[in-house]
Amino acid sequence: MGMRNGTKKVETFCVLICAHNEAKHIATVVRTALEQAPCKVVVVDDGSTDATAELAEQAGADVLRNPENLGKGASLKRGFELVRERNYDAVIVVDGDGQHDPREVRRFLDAYERTHIPILIGNRMANPLGMPFVRKWTNRIMCQILNRLTKIYVADPPCGFRFYRTDVLPFIMSEEPRFAFEFDILIHAALRHIRVDSVRISTIYHKGRRQSHVAPLRDAWLFFRAVMDHFPDRRLIK
């Protein structure tokens, strides 16, 4: 078994947050992440037109600024490059919109200590109370297709709350600039026989925030496109 699936100890890690116009939530997310364990928090500000970058810095994060909105994939890639330059053992990705609870960072670290699985994906499907029906439906379809084609089981493929051991990052990197990046790297991991598992996390949908069907339908389309790029001749579902 190679180091990609080995038992490397995680002694240092970074919390990475990609944010675009998240001034309402970013400071709380950064501060809460910093409270969980000795770590650095890096925010990639993706061309925000509000005070996201300034508030993230004031809360204690190191901030990288994209000159314009380049997309989540491009922001993640930039953050991963910095994480590797700084020689962190692992990186935990948290969304900046308040839909992840940074207090659950510890769950990923504990899961890695138990399993030594180098990629861990947040799973909201164990208790999806409050999750819109369209999101639950698309998540289950994506899970079924991913399992059928790659033989990996990820209950919540679009979830952005994730743990990566940094030595696996070069093997799973995607060129997708936007949201398809996170689907694409799951497929890269499966094709390279890098182990992937899930960690149960909370399902958070803010009261008073209008939940649109656009995001899950967009995610489904991007997922199917990523799958077909890798498996153009395979039927998705029997």
Backbone hydrogen bonds, N-H to C=O, Kabsch-Sander energy under -0.5 kcal/mol:
donor,donor_aa,acceptor,acceptor_aa,energy
5,N,2,G,-1.5
6,G,3,M,-1.1
11,E,9,K,-0.8
14,C,90,A,-1.6
15,V,40,K,-2.8
16,L,14,C,-0.6
16,L,92,I,-2.4
17,I,42,V,-2.9
19,A,17,I,-0.5
19,A,44,V,-2.4
25,H,22,E,-1.0
26,I,22,E,-2.7
29,V,25,H,-2.2
30,V,26,I,-2.6
31,R,27,A,-2.6
32,T,28,T,-2.5
33,A,29,V,-2.1
34,L,30,V,-2.3
35,E,31,R,-1.1
36,Q,32,T,-0.5
36,Q,33,A,-1.3
37,A,33,A,-0.6
39,C,37,A,-0.6
40,K,13,F,-1.0
42,V,15,V,-2.9
43,V,62,D,-2.9
44,V,17,I,-2.8
44,V,42,V,-0.5
45,D,43,V,-0.8
45,D,64,L,-3.1
46,D,19,A,-3.2
46,D,44,V,-0.8
47,G,45,D,-1.7
47,G,66,N,-0.6
55,L,51,A,-2.7
56,A,52,T,-2.3
57,E,53,A,-2.2
58,Q,54,E,-2.3
59,A,55,L,-1.6
60,G,56,A,-0.6
60,G,57,E,-1.3
61,A,56,A,-2.4
62,D,41,V,-2.7
64,L,43,V,-2.8
66,N,45,D,-3.1
66,N,64,L,-0.5
70,L,68,E,-0.9
74,A,177,P,-2.7
75,S,71,G,-1.9
76,L,72,K,-3.0
77,K,73,G,-2.5
78,R,74,A,-1.9
79,G,75,S,-2.4
80,F,76,L,-3.0
81,E,77,K,-2.0
82,L,78,R,-1.8
83,V,79,G,-2.4
84,R,80,F,-2.3
85,E,81,E,-2.2
86,R,82,L,-2.1
87,N,84,R,-1.1
88,Y,83,V,-1.9
89,D,12,T,-1.4
90,A,12,T,-1.1
91,V,164,Y,-2.5
92,I,14,C,-2.8
93,V,91,V,-0.5
93,V,162,R,-2.7
94,V,16,L,-2.5
96,G,18,C,-0.9
98,G,95,D,-0.5
104,E,101,D,-2.6
105,V,102,P,-1.8
106,R,103,R,-0.6
107,R,104,E,-1.0
108,F,104,E,-0.9
108,F,105,V,-0.9
109,L,105,V,-1.5
110,D,106,R,-2.8
111,A,107,R,-2.3
112,Y,108,F,-2.3
113,E,109,L,-2.2
114,R,110,D,-1.8
115,T,111,A,-2.4
116,H,112,Y,-2.9
119,I,195,R,-0.7
120,L,163,F,-2.2
121,I,197,D,-2.7
122,G,161,F,-2.7
123,N,199,V,-2.7
124,R,122,G,-0.5
127,N,124,R,-0.8
131,M,128,P,-2.8
136,K,132,P,-2.2
137,W,133,F,-2.7
138,T,134,V,-2.5
139,N,135,R,-2.5
140,R,136,K,-2.0
141,I,137,W,-1.9
142,M,138,T,-2.6
143,C,139,N,-2.5
144,Q,140,R,-2.1
145,I,141,I,-2.3
146,L,142,M,-2.7
147,N,143,C,-2.3
148,R,144,Q,-2.2
149,L,145,I,-2.4
150,T,146,L,-2.4
151,K,147,N,-1.6
152,I,146,L,-0.7
154,V,152,I,-0.7
159,C,156,D,-2.0
162,R,93,V,-1.7
162,R,160,G,-0.9
163,F,120,L,-2.8
164,Y,91,V,-2.6
165,R,118,P,-2.3
166,T,89,D,-2.0
168,V,165,R,-1.8
169,L,166,T,-0.9
171,F,168,V,-1.3
172,I,168,V,-0.8
172,I,169,L,-1.1
173,M,169,L,-0.9
181,F,178,R,-2.0
182,E,179,F,-1.0
183,F,179,F,-0.5
184,D,180,A,-2.7
185,I,181,F,-2.2
186,L,182,E,-0.7
187,I,183,F,-1.6
188,H,184,D,-2.4
189,A,185,I,-2.3
190,A,186,L,-2.2
191,L,187,I,-2.7
192,R,188,H,-1.4
193,H,190,A,-1.6
194,I,189,A,-2.9
195,R,193,H,-0.5
197,D,119,I,-2.1
199,V,121,I,-2.2
201,I,123,N,-2.1
204,I,99,Q,-0.6
204,I,202,S,-0.6
205,Y,203,T,-0.5
209,R,206,H,-1.7
210,R,208,G,-0.6
212,S,210,R,-0.7
217,L,213,H,-1.9
218,R,214,V,-3.0
219,D,215,A,-2.9
220,A,216,P,-2.4
221,W,217,L,-2.1
222,L,218,R,-2.6
223,F,219,D,-2.6
224,F,220,A,-2.7
225,R,221,W,-2.3
226,A,222,L,-2.3
227,V,223,F,-2.6
228,M,224,F,-2.6
229,D,225,R,-1.7
230,H,226,A,-1.2
230,H,227,V,-0.5
231,F,227,V,-2.9
234,R,231,F,-1.5
